[in-house]
Amino acid sequence: MPPSSLAAPPEGRLAENVAHFVHALRRAGVKVGSSQLHTALEAVRVAGFTERGDFYWVLRSTLVTRPEHFDTFHQVFRL
């Protein structure tokens, strides 16, 4: 059986940077599970992005499940 594309890490330091971002969200009070991190990395890999805004929406749609955390996500993303 060929290896799953889910097992392939994103290129460069992207996975590490997204993991650091998730850690910052958690410190800010947003509950983000490891499965959400995995989903975010896969979404970034599949969707790709050429602009910061695209990256923002891919991460927000996969990492934030509660509307009351949208502002916190926005603030952490701006850092």
N, C-alpha and C positions, 0 to 999 in steps of 0.2 A: 504494500500500500504506500503511495507517495506521501511524503510529509505534508501536513496541512499548511496552507498559507497563513493560518492563524499563528503558527509557531514561528514564523519569520519575523524578526524584529524590524521596526522601521529603520531607515537609513540614518547614519550619523548618530548624533546625540539626541535626536528627537525624543526617543523613548525616555531617556534620562531626564530631559527637560520637562516632559509632560508629567513624569512621576514627581518631580520637585514641585510643579504647579499643583498637583493633587495634594501634596503634603501641605502647601500653603493654604489651600482651600480648607483642609481639615483643621488647621490651626485657627482659621477664621470662623469655624463653627459649621461648615458645610459637611454633611456626612457623605463621603464618597467611598464606596466599596471597591475592593480589588477587581471585581468583575466589571465595574464601570470603567476603571482604568484600562482594562484589557479592551473593552468595547471602544473606548475613545481612541486607543492606539490603532485598532483595526479600522475604525472609521477614517482616521487621518490617512492611513495607508491606502485605503480604497478610494476615498474621495480626492485625495491630493489637495493641494491648495496653492494658489499663487499670490494671494493677498492676505494680509493680517485679518481682515474682516471675515474671510472664509474660515480661517483657523478658529477664530472666536466662536462662530456659530456651530462648527463641528464639535468643539469641546463643550460648549454650553448645552447643546442638545444631548450629549452623552453623559455629562458629569453632574448636571443639576436636575433634580427630580421635583423640587419644591419651588413654586413661584416666589416665595419669600426669600429664597437664596439668590435670586437673579441679581440683585444689587450687589451682594457680597461677591459673587462671581465677577461682576463687572469691575469692581474695585481691585480685586486681586489680579485680574488679567491686566489691568492698566499698570501694575507695578513693573 
